[in-house]
Amino acid sequence: MQPNGVRLGSTHRAWLFGAFAAAFATGTAWWVLHHWFPTSGEFGAAPHPAEHWLIRLHGAAALFTLVLLGSLLTHHVRRAWLAGRNRRSGGLLLAFNGLLALTGYALYYAGSESLRATAGNTHLALGLALPLLLILHMAFGRRTRPNAEDELRPTDEDESIG
């Protein structure tokens, strides 16, 4: 985090993008295998053998992503909100991530199949849309960023992770 700005430091950004990429890749891979590559088991169609590990990795990446999102609240989100910068796309990103967490929880603990199906479809749509929203948020942030001379480069002490 830059001392007087809202831009993330390079290490924090790398951890965040890595976590988002891992969650996206494992979730998408699970979905593709689950829907298009079933295997034959002793009693008929069976899940692909990699599905079990992909969903575990997806859950781990999602938990790590939530921790990293929490680390954004203290500086990045607060400073940007107070500066009036990128509120719509930032708020939408936070809402998407909150809904992804809720629908992910519902996929595990929903009591009815109809609720589970709704949670799954919502989770899929939000997860597939999230990278585009993240790219738009960064593009909007660059458009509203003060001049480069006005923002200092981050130091090791300024980065909240790394």
N, CA and C of each residue as an Amber inpcrd file, in Angstrom:
protein
   486
   0.8540000  -1.1770000   0.0000000   0.0000000   0.0000000   0.0000000
   0.8940000   1.2320000   0.0000000   0.5630000   2.1510000  -0.8180000
   1.3240000   3.3820000  -0.8380000   0.8760000   4.2510000   0.3310000
   1.8050000   4.9640000   0.9850000   1.4820000   5.6970000   2.2010000
   0.3130000   6.6600000   2.0680000   0.2250000   7.3860000   0.9600000
  -0.8350000   8.3870000   0.8260000  -1.8540000   8.0070000  -0.2460000
  -1.8130000   6.7910000  -0.7060000  -2.6960000   6.4050000  -1.7910000
  -3.4850000   5.1580000  -1.4740000  -4.1580000   4.6590000  -2.4960000
  -4.9680000   3.4640000  -2.3290000  -4.4140000   2.3050000  -3.1460000
  -3.3930000   2.5560000  -3.9160000  -2.8200000   1.5150000  -4.7640000
  -2.0930000   0.4860000  -3.9010000  -2.3250000  -0.7960000  -4.2230000
  -1.6920000  -1.8760000  -3.4720000  -0.2170000  -1.9920000  -3.8280000
   0.5710000  -2.4240000  -2.8580000   1.9670000  -2.7240000  -3.1160000
   2.0800000  -3.9680000  -3.9810000   3.2220000  -4.1660000  -4.5890000
   3.3800000  -5.2670000  -5.5460000   3.2330000  -6.6440000  -4.9020000
   3.7230000  -6.8280000  -3.6970000   3.6040000  -8.1270000  -3.0320000
   2.1540000  -8.4280000  -2.6810000   1.4720000  -7.4500000  -2.1410000
   0.0570000  -7.6180000  -1.7900000  -0.7610000  -7.9320000  -3.0450000
  -0.4870000  -7.2010000  -4.1020000  -1.1850000  -7.4130000  -5.3710000
  -0.9260000  -8.8270000  -5.8970000   0.3220000  -9.2970000  -5.8130000
   0.6720000 -10.6310000  -6.3040000  -0.0570000 -11.7190000  -5.5110000
  -0.0970000 -11.5830000  -4.1830000  -0.8310000 -12.5550000  -3.3680000
  -2.3120000 -12.5540000  -3.7130000  -2.8760000 -11.3780000  -3.8670000
  -4.3040000 -11.2600000  -4.1580000  -4.6340000 -11.8370000  -5.5320000
  -3.8630000 -11.4790000  -6.5490000  -4.1190000 -12.0080000  -7.8900000
  -3.8960000 -13.5170000  -7.9250000  -2.8860000 -13.9890000  -7.2150000
  -2.6280000 -15.4270000  -7.1600000  -3.7820000 -16.1890000  -6.5330000
  -4.3280000 -15.6490000  -5.4500000  -5.4550000 -16.3040000  -4.7830000
  -6.6960000 -16.2920000  -5.6640000  -6.9840000 -15.1470000  -6.2910000
  -8.1220000 -15.0630000  -7.2110000  -7.9400000 -16.0340000  -8.3790000
  -6.7360000 -16.0850000  -8.9400000  -6.4710000 -16.9700000 -10.0770000
  -6.6270000 -18.4350000  -9.6820000  -6.1250000 -18.7880000  -8.4970000
  -6.2530000 -20.1770000  -8.0330000  -7.7130000 -20.5530000  -7.8220000
  -8.4780000 -19.6610000  -7.2150000  -9.8990000 -19.9440000  -6.9940000
 -10.6330000 -20.0490000  -8.3330000 -10.3400000 -19.1550000  -9.2510000
 -10.9930000 -19.1830000 -10.5630000 -10.6210000 -20.4420000 -11.3350000
  -9.3330000 -20.7670000 -11.3750000  -8.8630000 -21.9180000 -12.1590000
  -9.4080000 -23.2330000 -11.6040000  -9.3590000 -23.3980000 -10.2890000
  -9.8350000 -24.6490000  -9.7120000 -11.3540000 -24.7790000  -9.8020000
 -12.0600000 -23.6870000  -9.6200000 -13.5160000 -23.7220000  -9.7420000
 -13.9610000 -24.0050000 -11.1650000 -13.3240000 -23.3470000 -12.1230000
 -13.6620000 -23.5580000 -13.5300000 -13.3000000 -24.9760000 -13.9570000
 -12.1250000 -25.4550000 -13.5490000 -11.7110000 -26.8170000 -13.9070000
 -12.6750000 -27.8460000 -13.3150000 -13.0800000 -27.6470000 -12.0560000
 -14.0420000 -28.5720000 -11.4470000 -15.3410000 -28.5900000 -12.2460000
 -15.8460000 -27.4070000 -12.5930000 -17.1150000 -27.2960000 -13.3180000
 -17.0360000 -27.9970000 -14.6800000 -15.9430000 -27.7730000 -15.4050000
 -15.7690000 -28.4060000 -16.7130000 -15.7260000 -29.9250000 -16.5660000
 -14.9170000 -30.4280000 -15.6370000 -14.8340000 -31.8760000 -15.4440000
 -16.1740000 -32.4570000 -14.9990000 -16.8470000 -31.7600000 -14.1050000
 -18.1110000 -32.2610000 -13.5650000 -19.1900000 -32.3650000 -14.6390000
 -19.2450000 -31.3880000 -15.5250000 -20.3220000 -31.3530000 -16.5130000
 -19.9910000 -32.0170000 -17.8430000 -18.7240000 -32.0980000 -18.2170000
 -18.4000000 -32.6120000 -19.5420000 -17.4980000 -33.8340000 -19.5590000
 -16.9540000 -34.2200000 -18.4150000 -16.0410000 -35.3560000 -18.4050000
 -16.3530000 -36.3570000 -17.2970000 -17.6050000 -36.8200000 -17.2310000
 -17.8890000 -37.8510000 -16.2190000 -17.2040000 -39.1630000 -16.6250000
 -16.9680000 -40.0010000 -15.6640000 -16.3720000 -41.3030000 -15.9490000
 -17.4040000 -42.3840000 -15.6540000 -17.1190000 -43.5580000 -16.1050000
 -18.0110000 -44.6860000 -15.8240000 -17.5070000 -45.4090000 -14.5930000
 -18.4220000 -45.6150000 -13.6630000 -18.0910000 -46.3360000 -12.4550000
 -18.7770000 -47.6840000 -12.4420000 -18.6500000 -48.3710000 -11.3510000
 -19.2510000 -49.6900000 -11.1890000 -20.7740000 -49.6500000 -11.3250000
 -21.3700000 -48.5150000 -10.9190000 -22.8280000 -48.4000000 -10.9330000
 -23.3240000 -47.3310000 -11.9160000 -22.5680000 -47.0490000 -12.9530000
 -22.9770000 -46.0590000 -13.9390000 -22.0470000 -44.8570000 -13.9450000
 -22.6020000 -43.6980000 -14.3210000 -21.7990000 -42.4720000 -14.4060000
 -21.2570000 -42.1080000 -13.0200000 -19.9990000 -41.6820000 -12.9970000
 -19.3340000 -41.3100000 -11.7420000 -18.5670000 -40.0100000 -11.9630000
 -18.2980000 -39.2790000 -10.8960000 -17.5220000 -38.0400000 -11.0380000
 -16.1050000 -38.3350000 -11.5450000 -15.5370000 -37.3760000 -12.2130000
 -14.1500000 -37.4720000 -12.6570000 -13.2560000 -37.5770000 -11.4180000
 -12.2050000 -38.3820000 -11.4550000 -11.3450000 -38.5560000 -10.2770000
 -10.7040000 -37.2640000  -9.7650000 -10.4750000 -36.2940000 -10.6260000
  -9.8310000 -35.0440000 -10.2010000 -10.7930000 -34.0890000  -9.4930000
 -12.0960000 -34.3190000  -9.6250000 -13.0770000 -33.4000000  -9.0310000
 -12.8800000 -33.2390000  -7.5240000 -12.6400000 -34.3320000  -6.8550000
 -12.4930000 -34.3000000  -5.3950000 -11.3650000 -33.3570000  -4.9660000
 -10.2300000 -33.4730000  -5.6250000  -9.0910000 -32.6330000  -5.2590000
  -9.2700000 -31.1960000  -5.7240000  -9.8910000 -31.0200000  -6.8750000
 -10.1170000 -29.6530000  -7.3590000 -11.0460000 -28.8840000  -6.4280000
 -12.0950000 -29.5140000  -5.9340000 -13.0300000 -28.7930000  -5.0580000
 -12.3700000 -28.4880000  -3.7140000 -11.4900000 -29.3670000  -3.2520000
 -10.7350000 -29.0910000  -2.0160000  -9.8010000 -27.8900000  -2.2080000
  -9.0840000 -27.8940000  -3.3340000  -8.1850000 -26.7750000  -3.6310000
  -8.9660000 -25.4820000  -3.8260000 -10.1360000 -25.5900000  -4.4420000
 -10.9860000 -24.4180000  -4.6400000 -11.4080000 -23.8360000  -3.2940000
 -11.8090000 -24.6830000  -2.3840000 -12.1940000 -24.2190000  -1.0470000
 -11.0340000 -23.5530000  -0.3150000  -9.8450000 -24.1440000  -0.4200000
  -8.6650000 -23.5500000   0.2230000  -8.3330000 -22.1960000  -0.3920000
  -8.3840000 -22.1070000  -1.7160000  -8.1050000 -20.8360000  -2.3950000
  -9.1440000 -19.7910000  -2.0220000 -10.4040000 -20.2190000  -1.8930000
 -11.4700000 -19.2900000  -1.5230000 -11.2540000 -18.7530000  -0.1090000
 -10.8770000 -19.6210000   0.8220000 -10.6170000 -19.1620000   2.1970000
  -9.4530000 -18.1750000   2.2250000  -8.3960000 -18.4690000   1.4930000
  -7.2490000 -17.5640000   1.4450000  -7.6380000 -16.2330000   0.7990000
  -8.4730000 -16.2950000  -0.2270000  -8.9540000 -15.0770000  -0.8730000
  -9.7440000 -14.2220000   0.1050000 -10.5720000 -14.8400000   0.9350000
 -11.3410000 -14.0850000   1.9340000 -10.4280000 -13.3980000   2.9440000
  -9.3650000 -14.0770000   3.3490000  -8.3990000 -13.4520000   4.2600000
  -7.7600000 -12.2380000   3.5920000  -7.3530000 -12.3980000   2.3440000
  -6.7390000 -11.2860000   1.6180000  -7.7220000 -10.1380000   1.3990000
  -8.9840000 -10.4610000   1.1330000  -9.9960000  -9.4020000   0.9940000
 -10.1450000  -8.6450000   2.3110000 -10.1000000  -9.3600000   3.4070000
 -10.1510000  -8.7020000   4.7150000  -8.9800000  -7.7590000   4.9150000
  -7.8170000  -8.1310000   4.3890000  -6.6410000  -7.2620000   4.5310000
  -6.7940000  -5.9710000   3.7290000  -7.6730000  -5.9700000   2.7360000
  -7.9010000  -4.7600000   1.9330000  -8.7680000  -3.7310000   2.6620000
  -9.5780000  -4.1950000   3.5940000 -10.5470000  -3.3030000   4.2320000
  -9.9010000  -2.1900000   5.0450000  -8.7970000  -2.4770000   5.7050000
  -8.2120000  -1.4940000   6.6200000  -7.5920000  -0.2900000   5.9240000
  -7.0120000  -0.5000000   4.7470000  -6.3730000   0.6280000   4.0690000
  -6.9810000   0.8980000   2.7010000  -6.8940000  -0.0800000   1.8300000
  -7.2990000   0.1160000   0.4320000  -8.7550000   0.5710000   0.3190000
  -9.6530000  -0.1810000   0.8940000 -11.0750000   0.1500000   0.7840000
 -11.3960000   1.4320000   1.5320000 -10.8930000   1.5440000   2.7580000
 -11.1840000   2.7400000   3.5660000 -10.6540000   4.0080000   2.9130000
  -9.4130000   3.9800000   2.4550000  -8.8230000   5.1750000   1.8390000
  -9.5120000   5.5380000   0.5320000  -9.8230000   4.5240000  -0.2780000
 -10.5040000   4.8030000  -1.5470000 -11.8990000   5.3590000  -1.2950000
 -12.5900000   4.8060000  -0.2990000 -13.9470000   5.2750000   0.0100000
 -13.9060000   6.7290000   0.4720000 -12.9800000   7.0470000   1.3570000
 -12.8640000   8.4170000   1.8630000 -12.4470000   9.3890000   0.7610000
 -11.6620000   8.9040000  -0.1960000 -11.2350000   9.7510000  -1.3170000
 -12.3040000   9.8310000  -2.4070000 -13.3540000   9.0440000  -2.2770000
 -14.4220000   9.0500000  -3.2710000 -14.0250000   8.3850000  -4.5800000
 -13.0450000   7.4850000  -4.5330000 -12.5270000   6.8530000  -5.7530000
 -13.0690000   5.4410000  -5.9080000 -13.5690000   5.1420000  -7.0760000
 -13.9080000   3.7810000  -7.4750000 -14.9450000   3.1170000  -6.5610000
 -15.8510000   3.8790000  -6.0190000 -16.8200000   3.3400000  -5.0680000
 -17.7520000   2.3010000  -5.6860000 -18.2400000   2.5700000  -6.8840000
 -19.2090000   1.6330000  -7.4970000 -18.5860000   0.2780000  -7.7920000
 -17.4630000   0.2830000  -8.5110000 -16.8630000  -1.0030000  -8.8660000
 -16.2720000  -1.7000000  -7.6380000 -15.7300000  -0.9330000  -6.6960000
 -15.2140000  -1.5290000  -5.4700000 -16.3240000  -2.1330000  -4.6180000
 -17.4330000  -1.4020000  -4.5080000 -18.5730000  -1.9280000  -3.7570000
 -19.1400000  -3.1650000  -4.4240000 -19.1820000  -3.1460000  -5.7530000
 -19.6730000  -4.3080000  -6.4960000 -18.7370000  -5.5050000  -6.3080000
 -17.4320000  -5.2690000  -6.3090000 -16.4710000  -6.3480000  -6.0660000
 -16.6710000  -6.9490000  -4.6730000 -16.8340000  -6.0980000  -3.6750000
 -17.0640000  -6.6040000  -2.3230000 -18.3720000  -7.3830000  -2.2390000
 -19.4120000  -6.8780000  -2.8960000 -20.6980000  -7.5790000  -2.8990000
 -20.5820000  -8.9260000  -3.6090000 -19.9120000  -8.9600000  -4.7540000
 -19.7200000 -10.2190000  -5.4830000 -19.0030000 -11.2330000  -4.6030000
 -17.9320000 -10.7920000  -3.9420000 -17.1710000 -11.7170000  -3.1020000
 -17.9810000 -12.1780000  -1.8970000 -18.7670000 -11.2860000  -1.3290000
 -19.6420000 -11.6910000  -0.2320000 -20.6740000 -12.7130000  -0.6820000
 -21.2640000 -12.4850000  -1.8610000 -22.2380000 -13.4420000  -2.3940000
 -21.5760000 -14.7590000  -2.7830000 -20.3510000 -14.7070000  -3.2820000
 -19.6290000 -15.9490000  -3.5720000 -19.4060000 -16.7460000  -2.2910000
 -19.0520000 -16.0650000  -1.2110000 -18.8640000 -16.7570000   0.0700000
 -20.1820000 -17.3620000   0.5580000 -21.2570000 -16.5940000   0.4550000
 -22.5650000 -17.1070000   0.9080000 -23.0510000 -18.2680000   0.0550000
 -22.9110000 -18.1660000  -1.2620000 -23.3680000 -19.2620000  -2.1190000
 -22.4710000 -20.4870000  -1.9760000 -21.1780000 -20.2780000  -1.7500000
 -20.2790000 -21.4030000  -1.4880000 -20.6680000 -22.1230000  -0.2090000
 -21.0080000 -21.3640000   0.8200000 -21.4930000 -21.9340000   2.0780000
 -22.7910000 -22.7080000   1.8390000 -23.6900000 -22.1200000   1.0650000
 -24.9790000 -22.7750000   0.7880000 -24.7890000 -24.0750000   0.0080000
 -23.7770000 -24.1320000  -0.8510000 -23.5300000 -25.3640000  -1.6020000
 -23.2000000 -26.5280000  -0.6670000 -22.5650000 -26.2280000   0.4380000
 -22.2260000 -27.2780000   1.3890000 -23.3410000 -27.5640000   2.3790000
 -24.0630000 -26.5350000   2.7870000 -24.9720000 -26.6930000   3.9150000
 -26.4450000 -26.4490000   3.6160000 -26.8070000 -26.1990000   2.3560000
 -28.2210000 -25.9740000   2.0240000 -29.0140000 -27.2530000   2.2720000
 -30.2110000 -27.0630000   2.7900000 -31.0330000 -28.2150000   3.1390000
 -31.8000000 -28.8090000   1.9780000 -32.1580000 -28.0160000   0.9950000
 -32.9780000 -28.5370000  -0.0990000 -32.1870000 -28.5330000  -1.4040000
 -32.5590000 -29.4310000  -2.2890000 -31.8900000 -29.5120000  -3.5860000
 -32.1550000 -28.2800000  -4.4480000 -33.3560000 -27.6930000  -4.3360000
 -33.6520000 -26.5080000  -5.1490000 -32.8040000 -25.3180000  -4.6930000
 -32.6290000 -25.1660000  -3.3920000 -31.7750000 -24.0930000  -2.8780000
 -30.3270000 -24.3380000  -3.2800000 -29.9030000 -25.5790000  -3.2210000
 -28.5490000 -25.9420000  -3.6130000 -28.3130000 -25.6440000  -5.0980000
 -29.2980000 -25.9590000  -5.9420000 -29.1790000 -25.6930000  -7.3840000
 -29.1080000 -24.1930000  -7.6520000 -29.9260000 -23.4160000  -6.9630000
 -29.9020000 -21.9580000  -7.1220000 -28.5670000 -21.3950000  -6.6660000
 -28.0800000 -21.8730000  -5.5240000 -26.7830000 -21.4210000  -5.0090000
 -25.6710000 -21.7760000  -5.9900000 -25.7300000 -22.9760000  -6.5700000
 -24.6980000 -23.4030000  -7.5150000 -24.6790000 -22.5570000  -8.7730000
 -25.8450000 -22.2940000  -9.3290000 -25.9130000 -21.4720000 -10.5440000
 -25.4750000 -20.0370000 -10.2730000 -25.8740000 -19.5040000  -9.1200000
 -25.4620000 -18.1390000  -8.7460000 -23.9610000 -18.0780000  -8.5250000
 -23.4190000 -19.0790000  -7.8350000 -21.9840000 -19.1360000  -7.5560000
 -21.1930000 -19.1930000  -8.8650000 -21.6590000 -19.9980000  -9.7880000
 -20.9970000 -20.1270000 -11.0840000 -21.0110000 -18.8010000 -11.8460000
 -22.1780000 -18.1710000 -11.9330000 -22.2880000 -16.9060000 -12.6670000
 -21.4050000 -15.8250000 -12.0470000 -21.4300000 -15.7020000 -10.7380000
 -20.6030000 -14.6980000 -10.0630000 -19.1190000 -14.9940000 -10.2440000
 -18.7510000 -16.2690000 -10.0990000 -17.3470000 -16.6500000 -10.2310000
 -16.7940000 -16.4140000 -11.6250000 -17.6080000 -16.6950000 -12.6370000
 -17.1490000 -16.4640000 -14.0070000 -17.0860000 -14.9740000 -14.3450000
 -17.9390000 -14.1660000 -13.7250000 -17.9570000 -12.7260000 -13.9880000
 -16.8960000 -11.9650000 -13.1920000 -16.4260000 -12.5420000 -12.0990000
 -15.5160000 -11.8220000 -11.1970000 -14.2310000 -11.3300000 -11.8720000
 -13.5440000 -12.1260000 -12.6990000 -12.3250000 -11.5930000 -13.3310000
 -12.5840000 -10.3380000 -14.1650000 -13.6790000 -10.3310000 -14.9060000
 -14.0130000  -9.1460000 -15.7020000 -14.2570000  -7.9360000 -14.7950000
 -14.9810000  -8.1390000 -13.7160000 -15.2390000  -7.0470000 -12.7850000
 -13.9480000  -6.5440000 -12.1500000 -13.0400000  -7.4440000 -11.8270000
 -11.7570000  -7.0500000 -11.2550000 -10.9430000  -6.2250000 -12.2490000
 -10.9360000  -6.6390000 -13.5030000 -10.2180000  -5.8880000 -14.5470000
 -10.8290000  -4.4960000 -14.7160000 -12.1550000  -4.4210000 -14.7330000
 -12.8220000  -3.1140000 -14.8460000 -12.5100000  -2.2320000 -13.6380000
 -12.5030000  -2.8120000 -12.4450000 -12.1910000  -2.0480000 -11.2290000
 -10.7820000  -1.4500000 -11.3270000  -9.8350000  -2.2380000 -11.7970000
  -8.4660000  -1.7260000 -11.9310000  -8.3860000  -0.6450000 -13.0110000
  -9.0960000  -0.8270000 -14.1140000  -9.0870000   0.1840000 -15.1780000
  -9.7100000   1.4880000 -14.6920000 -10.8260000   1.4050000 -13.9750000
 -11.4460000   2.6130000 -13.4240000 -10.5160000   3.2750000 -12.4160000
  -9.8260000   2.4670000 -11.6180000  -8.8830000   3.0070000 -10.6380000
  -7.7410000   3.7520000 -11.2980000  -7.2460000   3.2310000 -12.4020000
  -6.1590000   3.9050000 -13.1230000  -6.6190000   5.2410000 -13.6960000
  -7.8720000   5.2750000 -14.1440000  -8.4030000   6.5320000 -14.6950000
  -8.5420000   7.6100000 -13.6310000  -8.8040000   7.2210000 -12.3970000
  -9.0100000   8.2110000 -11.3400000  -7.7720000   8.4110000 -10.4710000
  -6.6780000   7.7360000 -10.8070000  -5.4570000   7.8230000 -10.0120000
  -4.8290000   9.2040000 -10.1580000  -4.3640000   9.7830000  -9.0450000
  -3.6270000  11.0530000  -9.1430000  -2.3410000  10.8510000  -9.9400000
  -1.6890000  11.9350000 -10.2840000  -0.4290000  11.8550000 -11.0180000
   0.5620000  10.9790000 -10.2850000   1.4410000  10.3460000 -11.0420000
   2.4330000   9.4430000 -10.4580000   3.3160000  10.1650000  -9.4430000
   3.5930000  11.4530000  -9.6610000   4.4500000  12.1920000  -8.7320000
   3.7550000  12.3970000  -7.3780000   2.4250000  12.3860000  -7.3890000
   1.6760000  12.6150000  -6.1570000   1.6490000  11.3980000  -5.2480000
   1.9010000  10.2280000  -5.8010000   1.8710000   9.0100000  -5.0010000
   3.2850000   8.5020000  -4.8280000   3.6230000   8.1270000  -3.6210000
   4.9400000   7.5990000  -3.3200000   4.9760000   6.1090000  -3.6170000
   6.1500000   5.5810000  -3.9070000   6.3030000   4.1430000  -4.1290000
   6.1760000   3.4320000  -2.7820000   5.5830000   2.2300000  -2.7320000
   5.4490000   1.5270000  -1.4630000   6.7980000   1.0410000  -0.9470000
   6.9440000   1.0410000   0.3540000   8.1330000   0.4660000   0.9750000
   7.7140000  -0.8510000   1.6130000   8.7010000  -1.6020000   2.1070000
   8.3780000  -2.8800000   2.7340000   7.4260000  -2.7140000   3.9220000
   7.5710000  -1.6430000   4.6780000   6.7290000  -1.4190000   5.8280000
   5.2920000  -1.0760000   5.4260000   5.1100000  -0.5390000   4.2240000
   3.7820000  -0.1080000   3.7790000   2.9330000  -1.2650000   3.2830000
   3.5490000  -2.3630000   2.8870000   2.7830000  -3.4800000   2.3720000
   2.1940000  -4.2490000   3.5370000   0.9170000  -4.5340000   3.4490000
   0.2510000  -5.2150000   4.5490000   0.4780000  -6.7060000   4.5100000
   1.0080000  -7.2200000   3.4060000   1.3130000  -8.6390000   3.3000000
   2.6630000  -8.7600000   2.6190000   3.5090000  -9.6330000   3.1100000
   4.7640000  -9.9010000   2.4230000   5.9670000  -9.5600000   3.1670000
